[in-house]
Amino acid sequence: MPSSLEIFANLFYLVSVVLAARNSVHTWAVGLVGCVLFGWLFFSVQLYADVTLQAFFIATSLLGWWSWMRGRQGEALPISRASTAGLGLALLLAVVVAGAYGALLHHFTDAYAPFIDSLVLTFSVLAQLLLMRRKLETWYGWLLVNTLAVPLFASRELYLTAFIYLLFWCNAWYGLYRWRRELNAQTA
């Protein structure tokens, strides 16, 4: 049976990702609460890379909130595409950092599945940075993150969280569809 902490963490995250797919600025405030709750939950089950990730999400949620509301010239930031070269470099860097962080966790902590957990961390960081800049490719990143996270969380008996991340995976497909449609409308 899921704890009340797991239930509330998932509830806030679920609302936050649905708001993100709908391109709503409110995603950031709701997500902040979920980050705090998930940080506490992941610490209790020894998923330390995910604790680190929640701290990152708290900081980037504040920055994303501001960025979406103000953009660069005081106007709302539009949806756009990431450059292929920049994205390729970022993916390579994410894999290298995941390997290094996973090795640190493996050697110096009692972390569970440190390398998979570190991949969830680094690809989440990349997807979050893309989300903050309203880049369409964020949704590909979230598809990858959720594909890795579902079995990881299930293996720690966080079945509700695994199920919610399966819903996040579906929401990422919806977000990709919706943002692509909005991007096409912006450029038409």
Short mmCIF file of the C-alpha atoms (twelve columns), coordinates in Angstrom:
data_MODEL
# 
_entry.id   MODEL 
# 
loop_
_atom_site.group_PDB 
_atom_site.id 
_atom_site.type_symbol 
_atom_site.label_atom_id 
_atom_site.label_alt_id 
_atom_site.label_comp_id 
_atom_site.label_asym_id 
_atom_site.label_seq_id 
_atom_site.Cartn_x 
_atom_site.Cartn_y 
_atom_site.Cartn_z 
_atom_site.pdbx_PDB_model_num 
ATOM 1   C CA . MET A 1   0.000  0.000  0.000   1 
ATOM 2   C CA . PRO A 2   1.471  3.385  -0.970  1 
ATOM 3   C CA . SER A 3   2.253  5.826  1.807   1 
ATOM 4   C CA . SER A 4   0.446  9.139  2.066   1 
ATOM 5   C CA . LEU A 5   3.749  10.791 1.117   1 
ATOM 6   C CA . GLU A 6   3.905  8.789  -2.133  1 
ATOM 7   C CA . ILE A 7   0.245  9.543  -2.888  1 
ATOM 8   C CA . PHE A 8   0.594  13.311 -2.418  1 
ATOM 9   C CA . ALA A 9   3.935  13.501 -4.243  1 
ATOM 10  C CA . ASN A 10  2.380  11.749 -7.224  1 
ATOM 11  C CA . LEU A 11  -0.770 13.847 -7.118  1 
ATOM 12  C CA . PHE A 12  1.181  17.098 -7.336  1 
ATOM 13  C CA . TYR A 13  3.500  15.730 -10.041 1 
ATOM 14  C CA . LEU A 14  0.590  14.396 -12.069 1 
ATOM 15  C CA . VAL A 15  -1.144 17.775 -12.088 1 
ATOM 16  C CA . SER A 16  2.156  19.497 -12.889 1 
ATOM 17  C CA . VAL A 17  2.982  17.364 -15.948 1 
ATOM 18  C CA . VAL A 18  -0.541 17.667 -17.319 1 
ATOM 19  C CA . LEU A 19  -0.228 21.439 -16.980 1 
ATOM 20  C CA . ALA A 20  3.150  21.300 -18.768 1 
ATOM 21  C CA . ALA A 21  1.658  19.373 -21.682 1 
ATOM 22  C CA . ARG A 22  -1.101 21.973 -21.845 1 
ATOM 23  C CA . ASN A 23  1.619  24.669 -21.982 1 
ATOM 24  C CA . SER A 24  0.393  26.264 -18.719 1 
ATOM 25  C CA . VAL A 25  2.728  28.400 -16.607 1 
ATOM 26  C CA . HIS A 26  1.070  26.960 -13.469 1 
ATOM 27  C CA . THR A 27  3.027  23.743 -14.046 1 
ATOM 28  C CA . TRP A 28  5.958  25.292 -12.172 1 
ATOM 29  C CA . ALA A 29  4.219  26.200 -8.877  1 
ATOM 30  C CA . VAL A 30  2.419  22.873 -8.611  1 
ATOM 31  C CA . GLY A 31  5.616  21.048 -9.525  1 
ATOM 32  C CA . LEU A 32  7.564  22.742 -6.717  1 
ATOM 33  C CA . VAL A 33  5.371  21.069 -4.107  1 
ATOM 34  C CA . GLY A 34  5.763  17.697 -5.821  1 
ATOM 35  C CA . CYS A 35  9.556  18.124 -5.886  1 
ATOM 36  C CA . VAL A 36  9.778  18.604 -2.147  1 
ATOM 37  C CA . LEU A 37  7.562  15.597 -1.462  1 
ATOM 38  C CA . PHE A 38  9.403  13.345 -3.922  1 
ATOM 39  C CA . GLY A 39  12.775 14.395 -2.512  1 
ATOM 40  C CA . TRP A 40  11.695 13.147 0.875   1 
ATOM 41  C CA . LEU A 41  10.217 9.934  -0.570  1 
ATOM 42  C CA . PHE A 42  13.254 9.048  -2.687  1 
ATOM 43  C CA . PHE A 43  15.618 9.614  0.229   1 
ATOM 44  C CA . SER A 44  13.609 7.104  2.260   1 
ATOM 45  C CA . VAL A 45  14.117 4.381  -0.414  1 
ATOM 46  C CA . GLN A 46  17.799 5.093  -1.140  1 
ATOM 47  C CA . LEU A 47  17.339 6.582  -4.612  1 
ATOM 48  C CA . TYR A 48  19.877 9.321  -3.963  1 
ATOM 49  C CA . ALA A 49  20.295 10.435 -7.557  1 
ATOM 50  C CA . ASP A 50  16.567 11.115 -7.548  1 
ATOM 51  C CA . VAL A 51  16.936 13.178 -4.356  1 
ATOM 52  C CA . THR A 52  19.582 15.247 -6.159  1 
ATOM 53  C CA . LEU A 53  17.214 15.534 -9.097  1 
ATOM 54  C CA . GLN A 54  14.444 16.947 -6.902  1 
ATOM 55  C CA . ALA A 55  16.791 19.657 -5.606  1 
ATOM 56  C CA . PHE A 56  17.627 20.508 -9.220  1 
ATOM 57  C CA . PHE A 57  13.901 20.565 -10.085 1 
ATOM 58  C CA . ILE A 58  13.188 22.999 -7.246  1 
ATOM 59  C CA . ALA A 59  15.775 25.455 -8.574  1 
ATOM 60  C CA . THR A 60  14.792 25.044 -12.211 1 
ATOM 61  C CA . SER A 61  11.093 25.306 -11.424 1 
ATOM 62  C CA . LEU A 62  11.682 28.782 -10.083 1 
ATOM 63  C CA . LEU A 63  13.757 29.701 -13.144 1 
ATOM 64  C CA . GLY A 64  11.306 28.054 -15.545 1 
ATOM 65  C CA . TRP A 65  8.387  29.883 -13.988 1 
ATOM 66  C CA . TRP A 66  10.139 33.212 -14.520 1 
ATOM 67  C CA . SER A 67  11.322 32.269 -18.024 1 
ATOM 68  C CA . TRP A 68  7.882  31.214 -19.222 1 
ATOM 69  C CA . MET A 69  6.297  34.381 -17.904 1 
ATOM 70  C CA . ARG A 70  8.971  36.837 -19.050 1 
ATOM 71  C CA . GLY A 71  11.042 35.214 -21.776 1 
ATOM 72  C CA . ARG A 72  14.015 37.265 -22.895 1 
ATOM 73  C CA . GLN A 73  12.360 40.578 -23.736 1 
ATOM 74  C CA . GLY A 74  9.622  40.530 -21.102 1 
ATOM 75  C CA . GLU A 75  7.211  38.537 -23.270 1 
ATOM 76  C CA . ALA A 76  6.111  34.930 -22.914 1 
ATOM 77  C CA . LEU A 77  8.630  32.471 -24.333 1 
ATOM 78  C CA . PRO A 78  7.380  30.719 -27.514 1 
ATOM 79  C CA . ILE A 79  7.765  27.006 -28.275 1 
ATOM 80  C CA . SER A 80  10.804 26.376 -30.501 1 
ATOM 81  C CA . ARG A 81  13.196 23.614 -31.653 1 
ATOM 82  C CA . ALA A 82  16.623 22.765 -30.247 1 
ATOM 83  C CA . SER A 83  19.579 22.627 -32.618 1 
ATOM 84  C CA . THR A 84  20.636 19.130 -33.689 1 
ATOM 85  C CA . ALA A 85  24.303 19.732 -32.837 1 
ATOM 86  C CA . GLY A 86  23.509 21.163 -29.414 1 
ATOM 87  C CA . LEU A 87  21.119 18.347 -28.621 1 
ATOM 88  C CA . GLY A 88  23.634 15.699 -29.695 1 
ATOM 89  C CA . LEU A 89  26.330 17.205 -27.512 1 
ATOM 90  C CA . ALA A 90  23.927 17.435 -24.574 1 
ATOM 91  C CA . LEU A 91  22.943 13.761 -24.953 1 
ATOM 92  C CA . LEU A 92  26.578 12.674 -25.007 1 
ATOM 93  C CA . LEU A 93  27.330 14.770 -21.937 1 
ATOM 94  C CA . ALA A 94  24.291 13.330 -20.124 1 
ATOM 95  C CA . VAL A 95  25.506 9.756  -20.704 1 
ATOM 96  C CA . VAL A 96  29.054 10.573 -19.540 1 
ATOM 97  C CA . VAL A 97  27.813 12.364 -16.417 1 
ATOM 98  C CA . ALA A 98  25.416 9.489  -15.656 1 
ATOM 99  C CA . GLY A 99  28.298 7.015  -15.820 1 
ATOM 100 C CA . ALA A 100 30.482 9.112  -13.544 1 
ATOM 101 C CA . TYR A 101 27.724 9.861  -11.027 1 
ATOM 102 C CA . GLY A 102 26.591 6.240  -11.067 1 
ATOM 103 C CA . ALA A 103 30.166 5.145  -10.296 1 
ATOM 104 C CA . LEU A 104 30.334 7.586  -7.373  1 
ATOM 105 C CA . LEU A 105 27.052 6.354  -5.966  1 
ATOM 106 C CA . HIS A 106 28.104 2.727  -6.469  1 
ATOM 107 C CA . HIS A 107 31.400 3.132  -4.643  1 
ATOM 108 C CA . PHE A 108 30.466 5.553  -1.862  1 
ATOM 109 C CA . THR A 109 26.802 4.901  -0.957  1 
ATOM 110 C CA . ASP A 110 24.311 2.118  -0.497  1 
ATOM 111 C CA . ALA A 111 22.345 3.421  -3.500  1 
ATOM 112 C CA . TYR A 112 20.027 1.038  -5.292  1 
ATOM 113 C CA . ALA A 113 20.628 0.733  -9.081  1 
ATOM 114 C CA . PRO A 114 23.006 3.706  -9.136  1 
ATOM 115 C CA . PHE A 115 23.647 3.676  -12.893 1 
ATOM 116 C CA . ILE A 116 20.000 3.483  -13.979 1 
ATOM 117 C CA . ASP A 117 19.087 6.018  -11.300 1 
ATOM 118 C CA . SER A 118 21.846 8.297  -12.632 1 
ATOM 119 C CA . LEU A 119 20.528 7.974  -16.199 1 
ATOM 120 C CA . VAL A 120 17.095 9.021  -14.916 1 
ATOM 121 C CA . LEU A 121 18.815 11.963 -13.236 1 
ATOM 122 C CA . THR A 122 20.853 13.183 -16.200 1 
ATOM 123 C CA . PHE A 123 18.166 12.729 -18.839 1 
ATOM 124 C CA . SER A 124 15.671 14.433 -16.514 1 
ATOM 125 C CA . VAL A 125 18.053 17.366 -16.152 1 
ATOM 126 C CA . LEU A 126 18.339 17.616 -19.929 1 
ATOM 127 C CA . ALA A 127 14.573 17.333 -20.441 1 
ATOM 128 C CA . GLN A 128 13.939 19.921 -17.716 1 
ATOM 129 C CA . LEU A 129 16.374 22.389 -19.274 1 
ATOM 130 C CA . LEU A 130 14.625 21.925 -22.612 1 
ATOM 131 C CA . LEU A 131 11.250 22.412 -20.906 1 
ATOM 132 C CA . MET A 132 12.457 25.622 -19.271 1 
ATOM 133 C CA . ARG A 133 13.331 26.993 -22.708 1 
ATOM 134 C CA . ARG A 134 10.072 25.633 -24.219 1 
ATOM 135 C CA . LYS A 135 11.920 23.383 -26.675 1 
ATOM 136 C CA . LEU A 136 9.781  20.767 -28.421 1 
ATOM 137 C CA . GLU A 137 12.455 18.104 -27.859 1 
ATOM 138 C CA . THR A 138 11.724 18.139 -24.117 1 
ATOM 139 C CA . TRP A 139 8.993  15.574 -24.770 1 
ATOM 140 C CA . TYR A 140 11.418 13.078 -26.328 1 
ATOM 141 C CA . GLY A 141 13.524 13.447 -23.202 1 
ATOM 142 C CA . TRP A 142 10.558 12.790 -20.923 1 
ATOM 143 C CA . LEU A 143 9.639  9.721  -22.963 1 
ATOM 144 C CA . LEU A 144 13.138 8.331  -22.337 1 
ATOM 145 C CA . VAL A 145 13.134 9.277  -18.646 1 
ATOM 146 C CA . ASN A 146 9.773  7.660  -18.015 1 
ATOM 147 C CA . THR A 147 10.768 4.514  -19.917 1 
ATOM 148 C CA . LEU A 148 13.709 4.132  -17.500 1 
ATOM 149 C CA . ALA A 149 11.883 5.277  -14.365 1 
ATOM 150 C CA . VAL A 150 8.855  2.953  -14.480 1 
ATOM 151 C CA . PRO A 151 10.783 -0.300 -13.928 1 
ATOM 152 C CA . LEU A 152 13.219 1.404  -11.516 1 
ATOM 153 C CA . PHE A 153 10.430 2.594  -9.230  1 
ATOM 154 C CA . ALA A 154 8.562  -0.707 -9.490  1 
ATOM 155 C CA . SER A 155 11.733 -2.519 -8.408  1 
ATOM 156 C CA . ARG A 156 11.692 -0.456 -5.170  1 
ATOM 157 C CA . GLU A 157 8.019  -1.352 -4.644  1 
ATOM 158 C CA . LEU A 158 6.925  2.191  -5.428  1 
ATOM 159 C CA . TYR A 159 4.095  0.800  -7.509  1 
ATOM 160 C CA . LEU A 160 1.935  3.905  -7.402  1 
ATOM 161 C CA . THR A 161 4.890  6.025  -8.520  1 
ATOM 162 C CA . ALA A 162 5.692  3.537  -11.300 1 
ATOM 163 C CA . PHE A 163 2.077  3.699  -12.456 1 
ATOM 164 C CA . ILE A 164 2.050  7.504  -12.382 1 
ATOM 165 C CA . TYR A 165 5.285  7.568  -14.397 1 
ATOM 166 C CA . LEU A 166 3.581  5.304  -16.918 1 
ATOM 167 C CA . LEU A 167 0.875  7.975  -17.124 1 
ATOM 168 C CA . PHE A 168 3.645  10.581 -17.479 1 
ATOM 169 C CA . TRP A 169 4.948  8.548  -20.424 1 
ATOM 170 C CA . CYS A 170 1.502  8.786  -22.047 1 
ATOM 171 C CA . ASN A 171 1.354  12.490 -21.191 1 
ATOM 172 C CA . ALA A 172 4.729  13.007 -22.889 1 
ATOM 173 C CA . TRP A 173 3.227  11.691 -26.120 1 
ATOM 174 C CA . TYR A 174 0.312  14.081 -25.644 1 
ATOM 175 C CA . GLY A 175 2.690  16.979 -24.885 1 
ATOM 176 C CA . LEU A 176 4.725  16.198 -27.997 1 
ATOM 177 C CA . TYR A 177 1.582  16.175 -30.140 1 
ATOM 178 C CA . ARG A 178 0.185  19.376 -28.633 1 
ATOM 179 C CA . TRP A 179 3.452  21.335 -28.664 1 
ATOM 180 C CA . ARG A 180 4.180  20.266 -32.245 1 
ATOM 181 C CA . ARG A 181 0.738  21.515 -33.240 1 
ATOM 182 C CA . GLU A 182 1.297  24.836 -31.417 1 
ATOM 183 C CA . LEU A 183 4.768  25.223 -32.959 1 
ATOM 184 C CA . ASN A 184 3.323  24.670 -36.439 1 
ATOM 185 C CA . ALA A 185 0.620  27.268 -35.722 1 
ATOM 186 C CA . GLN A 186 3.269  29.775 -34.520 1 
ATOM 187 C CA . THR A 187 5.314  29.389 -37.703 1 
ATOM 188 C CA . ALA A 188 2.349  29.367 -40.097 1 
# 
